[in-house]
């Protein structure tokens, strides 16, 4: 009888705390967000969940669909942790006496500036055999479904490809000879045009369907300019590899996708790639991560097929079935609910543990929240998202009473001068301080 009474007391205490927490959060949400003039015209969804009790502390339109922007990367991140292993595959290969056949699988780190150690480069540079490239796994387009076409010249929209090189970016800068470009392969593809307006700074614009770069200038570049290069032709990859490796590379168009015939060369630690992806919200790394998952699970690189596979397996129990189209969240076609993100993050915590998650997601004062949540550093671990009219934040929060909660705040269709991020920050800080 005493045991029953004690259990009843505990359950009543938990229920009373949950009710108190819900009241406090409802009050804070109303004050900081729902009645905030910045959000007057916006659509807003908020979900806050406590994993320890399996209870939602607060839900406001948590089951509604929103464009999540880069919060989409959380879904890519979970699948990458689960399926890419401790280290990503740099490429697959097989050898004969005189030939090295290589099959790229989408590794975005090859000759990337973030990675000093380059196993794939060393492997290709040191071989004495003829290199033959097989790109038969590639079943995709260079841009994701629903991407804005006029972003093609911006560094955040680097084109996807079967074997990225230099993160598929051309970097223009100054030296004693004037404007130079890396990789140097593009040096003879520059057309110079002098501006007629004195105050114009140097600009670089690539032709949308080729690697012709129009450089208009009135002087030196103040800082390096980074522009995606065109990946739509196999000849581009072949030529860049030849120029970089200083050896011949040939294309093999025959299909041999039997993975049993190919060995794997490992590249970088998976978590090191994911940490960069999440901290700076790197669209390119996220896109290539999803394509690498596709290559591993389906033996082809195709967004639609791998997303369909994941939704029918790992993500089959989501509260609202998402409309998911890319790995990064660049597309406005993506639609998820706040409850979807809460469910995913809880799954991530249960499957991989908070210690690992804390090393991948940015905390206050770091990454994309470097200007926010500084006083909460070490207590919040979250992913931001932003597109035109979209602000999102989903993640984990440790309250002052050391309770772990999972939250998702999605804001769509706002059109105001107020700072949406600051308002969300104030709300999240109240959730932490008062619970």
C-alpha positions in Angstrom: 0.0 0.0 0.0 2.8 2.4 0.9 4.6 1.6 -2.4 1.4 2.5 -4.3 1.0 5.7 -2.4 4.7 6.7 -3.1 4.2 5.9 -6.8 1.0 7.9 -6.9 2.8 10.8 -5.3 5.6 10.7 -7.9 3.1 10.6 -10.7 1.1 13.5 -9.3 4.3 15.5 -8.9 5.3 14.8 -12.5 1.9 15.8 -13.7 1.8 19.0 -11.7 5.3 19.9 -13.0 4.3 19.3 -16.6 1.2 21.4 -16.1 3.2 24.2 -14.6 5.9 24.0 -17.4 3.1 24.0 -20.0 1.6 27.1 -18.4 4.9 29.0 -18.3 5.8 28.1 -21.8 2.4 29.0 -23.1 2.7 32.4 -21.4 6.2 33.0 -22.8 5.2 31.9 -26.3 2.3 34.3 -26.3 4.4 37.2 -25.1 7.6 36.6 -27.1 6.3 35.2 -30.4 2.5 34.9 -30.9 1.7 38.5 -30.0 5.0 39.9 -31.3 4.3 42.3 -34.2 7.2 40.7 -36.1 5.2 37.5 -36.3 1.8 39.1 -37.1 1.7 37.9 -40.7 3.7 34.7 -40.2 2.7 31.1 -39.8 4.4 29.7 -36.7 4.7 26.2 -35.3 6.2 25.3 -31.9 6.7 21.9 -30.2 8.6 21.3 -26.9 8.9 17.7 -25.7 10.5 16.1 -22.6 12.0 12.7 -23.5 12.2 11.6 -19.9 8.5 11.6 -19.4 7.4 11.2 -23.0 5.2 14.3 -22.7 4.9 17.4 -24.8 5.2 20.5 -22.6 3.8 22.7 -25.4 2.4 22.4 -28.9 1.3 25.3 -31.1 0.5 24.1 -34.6 3.0 21.3 -34.0 1.3 19.1 -36.5 1.2 21.6 -39.3 3.5 21.6 -42.3 6.2 24.3 -42.7 9.1 24.9 -45.0 12.0 24.1 -42.7 15.0 25.5 -44.7 18.3 24.0 -43.4 16.6 22.2 -40.5 16.2 19.6 -43.3 19.9 18.8 -42.8 18.9 17.1 -39.5 17.2 14.3 -41.5 20.3 13.9 -43.7 22.5 14.0 -40.6 20.7 11.1 -38.9 20.9 8.9 -42.0 24.6 9.8 -42.5 25.5 8.8 -38.9 23.6 5.5 -39.3 24.7 4.5 -42.8 28.0 6.0 -43.7 30.0 4.4 -40.9 32.8 5.9 -38.9 34.6 7.0 -42.1 33.1 8.0 -45.4 34.1 6.1 -48.6 36.3 8.3 -50.8 35.9 6.1 -53.8 35.6 2.5 -54.9 38.4 0.9 -57.0 39.7 -2.2 -58.6 43.0 -2.9 -60.3 44.6 -4.9 -63.1 48.3 -5.2 -63.8 48.4 -1.9 -65.6 45.0 -0.1 -64.9 43.4 1.5 -61.9 39.6 1.7 -62.3 37.9 4.2 -59.9 34.2 4.6 -59.2 33.4 7.8 -57.3 30.6 7.7 -54.7 30.1 11.4 -54.1 32.8 12.2 -51.4 32.7 16.1 -51.1 36.0 16.3 -49.2 38.4 15.6 -52.1 40.8 18.5 -52.2 38.5 20.5 -50.0 40.1 23.3 -47.9 38.7 21.9 -44.6 40.6 18.6 -44.9 44.4 18.6 -44.8 44.7 14.8 -45.0 43.8 13.7 -48.5 43.8 9.9 -48.8 42.1 9.9 -52.2 44.5 12.4 -53.7 47.5 10.5 -52.3 46.2 7.2 -53.7 45.6 8.6 -57.2 48.8 10.7 -57.2 51.0 7.8 -56.2 49.7 5.1 -58.6 51.8 4.3 -61.7 48.8 2.7 -63.4 46.5 4.2 -66.0 43.5 5.7 -64.2 40.1 4.9 -65.7 37.0 6.7 -64.3 33.6 5.0 -64.0 30.7 7.4 -63.2 27.9 4.9 -63.7 26.5 5.4 -60.1 25.4 9.0 -61.0 21.7 9.2 -61.6 21.0 12.8 -60.6 21.0 16.4 -61.7 23.6 19.0 -60.7 20.9 21.0 -58.9 18.4 19.8 -56.4 14.6 19.6 -56.9 13.1 23.1 -56.4 16.3 25.0 -56.1 16.2 28.7 -57.2 17.9 28.7 -60.6 19.3 32.2 -60.2 21.3 31.1 -57.1 23.6 29.2 -59.5 26.4 31.8 -59.2 26.4 31.9 -55.4 28.8 29.8 -53.3 26.1 28.4 -51.1 24.6 26.6 -54.1 27.6 24.6 -55.4 26.6 22.0 -58.0 26.3 18.4 -57.0 28.3 15.8 -58.8 29.6 12.2 -58.7 33.1 13.2 -57.8 33.4 16.7 -56.4 36.8 18.4 -56.6 37.6 21.5 -54.6 34.0 21.4 -53.3 33.0 22.2 -56.9 34.0 25.9 -56.3 36.3 28.2 -58.3 38.1 30.7 -56.1 39.2 34.1 -57.6 41.8 36.1 -55.8 44.8 38.5 -56.3 48.5 38.0 -56.5 51.3 40.0 -58.0 50.2 39.0 -61.5 46.6 40.2 -61.0 43.5 38.1 -60.6 44.1 34.3 -60.4 41.8 31.4 -60.1 42.0 28.0 -58.3 41.9 25.4 -59.7 44.2 26.8 -62.3 42.4 24.8 -64.9 39.9 27.7 -65.2 42.6 30.3 -65.9 42.0 30.3 -69.7 38.2 30.4 -69.3 38.2 34.0 -67.9 36.8 36.9 -70.0 37.7 40.3 -68.6 35.4 43.3 -68.8 36.1 46.7 -67.3 33.3 48.4 -65.5 32.3 51.9 -66.6 31.1 52.8 -63.1 33.9 53.9 -60.8 32.3 52.6 -57.6 31.6 49.1 -58.8 33.7 46.4 -57.1 35.1 43.4 -58.9 32.5 40.7 -59.7 32.6 37.3 -61.2 29.7 35.7 -63.0 29.8 32.3 -64.6 27.8 31.4 -67.6 24.9 29.2 -66.4 25.7 26.3 -68.7 29.5 26.4 -69.1 32.7 27.3 -67.3 33.1 30.7 -68.9 33.7 33.3 -66.2 33.0 37.0 -66.8 35.2 39.0 -64.6 34.3 42.7 -64.5 36.7 44.8 -62.5 37.8 48.3 -61.6 40.7 47.2 -59.6 41.9 44.4 -57.3 39.6 42.0 -55.4 39.2 43.1 -51.8 38.8 39.5 -50.8 38.6 36.2 -52.6 35.4 35.5 -54.6 34.1 32.0 -54.7 31.8 30.8 -57.6 30.5 27.3 -58.3 31.9 25.8 -61.4 29.8 23.9 -64.0 29.9 20.2 -63.5 27.4 19.1 -66.2 30.0 17.6 -68.5 32.2 14.6 -67.7 35.0 16.3 -69.6 35.2 18.9 -66.9 35.9 16.4 -64.2 38.4 14.6 -66.4 40.2 17.8 -67.3 40.4 19.0 -63.7 41.7 15.6 -62.6 44.4 15.7 -65.3 45.4 19.2 -64.4 45.5 18.4 -60.6 47.2 15.0 -60.8 49.4 15.8 -63.7 48.6 12.5 -65.4 46.2 11.1 -67.9 42.7 10.1 -66.8 40.3 8.3 -69.0 36.5 7.8 -69.0 34.9 4.3 -69.0 31.2 4.4 -69.9 30.6 0.7 -69.4 28.5 -0.2 -66.4 29.9 -2.4 -63.7 28.1 -1.7 -60.5 28.6 -5.0 -58.7 30.0 -3.8 -55.4 31.6 -7.1 -54.8 34.1 -6.4 -57.6 35.3 -3.1 -56.0 37.4 -2.3 -53.0 36.7 0.8 -50.8 39.1 3.6 -50.0 38.2 5.5 -46.9 38.5 9.2 -46.8 37.5 11.4 -43.8 35.9 10.7 -40.4 32.1 10.9 -40.9 31.6 13.0 -37.8 34.2 15.6 -38.9 32.2 16.1 -42.1 28.9 16.3 -40.3 30.2 18.8 -37.7 31.3 21.2 -40.5 28.0 20.5 -42.3 25.9 21.4 -39.2 28.1 24.2 -37.8 28.2 26.3 -41.0 25.1 24.8 -42.5 27.0 23.7 -45.5 24.5 22.9 -48.3 27.0 21.2 -50.5 28.2 18.8 -47.8 24.6 17.9 -46.9 23.6 17.3 -50.5 26.6 15.0 -51.1 26.1 13.2 -47.8 22.6 12.2 -49.0 24.0 11.1 -52.3 26.7 9.0 -50.6 24.0 7.3 -48.5 22.1 6.6 -51.7 25.2 5.1 -53.3 25.8 2.9 -50.3 22.2 1.6 -49.8 20.9 1.6 -53.4 24.1 1.4 -55.5 23.1 4.5 -57.3 23.1 8.2 -56.5 19.5 9.4 -56.6 17.7 11.8 -54.2 14.2 10.7 -54.9 14.9 7.0 -54.5 16.9 7.3 -51.3 14.4 9.7 -49.7 11.6 7.3 -50.5 13.6 4.5 -49.0 14.3 6.4 -45.8 10.7 7.5 -45.4 9.5 3.9 -45.7 12.1 2.6 -43.2 13.9 4.8 -40.7 11.3 7.6 -40.8 8.1 5.6 -41.3 6.9 6.5 -37.8 7.0 10.3 -38.1 3.8 12.0 -36.9 3.3 13.7 -40.2 4.7 12.3 -43.4 7.1 14.9 -44.8 7.4 16.1 -48.4 11.1 15.8 -48.6 13.1 16.5 -51.8 16.7 17.4 -51.1 19.5 16.9 -48.6 20.2 20.5 -47.6 16.9 22.4 -47.4 17.6 24.8 -50.2 14.3 23.8 -51.8 11.0 25.5 -50.9 9.3 22.2 -51.8 10.4 20.6 -48.5 7.5 20.4 -45.9 7.9 19.1 -42.3 6.1 19.6 -39.1 7.6 20.7 -35.7 6.6 17.3 -34.3 8.5 15.6 -37.1 11.7 17.3 -36.0 11.0 16.5 -32.3 10.5 12.9 -33.2 13.7 12.8 -35.3 15.8 14.4 -32.6 14.5 12.1 -30.0 15.3 9.2 -32.3 18.8 10.6 -32.8 19.3 10.9 -29.0 18.2 7.3 -28.4 20.2 5.8 -31.2 23.4 7.7 -31.0 23.6 9.3 -27.6 23.9 13.0 -26.5 27.6 12.9 -26.2 28.0 12.3 -29.9 25.3 14.7 -30.9 26.9 17.5 -28.8 30.1 17.1 -30.9 28.1 17.5 -34.2 25.5 20.2 -33.5 26.6 23.8 -32.7 26.0 25.2 -29.2 25.5 28.8 -28.2 28.2 31.2 -29.5 29.4 28.7 -32.2 28.5 27.9 -35.8 25.4 29.4 -37.2 24.3 30.5 -33.7 27.6 32.2 -33.0 25.8 35.5 -32.3 23.0 33.9 -30.2 22.6 31.9 -27.0 26.0 32.8 -25.8 25.0 32.7 -22.2 23.5 29.3 -22.8 26.6 27.8 -24.4 26.8 24.1 -23.4 23.1 24.0 -22.7 21.6 24.3 -26.2 22.5 22.2 -29.2 20.5 23.2 -32.3 20.3 23.6 -36.0 19.2 26.8 -37.6 17.4 27.3 -40.9 16.8 30.3 -43.1 15.3 31.0 -46.5 13.4 34.0 -47.8 10.5 34.3 -45.4 11.6 31.3 -43.4 13.4 31.0 -40.0 13.7 27.7 -38.2 15.4 26.4 -35.1 15.3 22.8 -33.8 17.4 21.0 -31.2 18.1 20.1 -27.6 17.9 22.3 -24.5 19.0 21.7 -20.9 16.9 23.7 -18.5 18.1 25.4 -15.3 16.6 22.4 -13.4 18.7 20.1 -15.7 15.8 18.7 -17.6 16.5 17.8 -21.2 13.9 19.0 -23.7 13.7 18.8 -27.4 12.2 21.7 -29.3 11.3 22.9 -32.8 10.3 26.4 -33.8 9.4 26.9 -37.4 8.4 30.3 -38.8 7.1 30.8 -42.4 5.9 33.7 -44.5 7.1 36.4 -42.2 7.5 39.9 -43.8 8.7 42.3 -41.2 11.7 44.4 -40.1 11.8 42.9 -36.7 14.4 40.3 -35.7 12.7 36.9 -35.7 15.8 35.1 -34.5 16.1 37.4 -31.5 12.5 36.8 -30.6 13.0 33.1 -30.8 16.1 33.4 -28.7 14.3 35.3 -26.0 11.6 32.6 -25.9 14.0 29.7 -25.7 15.9 31.4 -22.9 12.7 31.7 -21.0 12.0 28.0 -21.5 15.5 27.3 -20.1 15.4 29.7 -17.2 11.9 29.0 -15.9 11.8 25.2 -16.0 
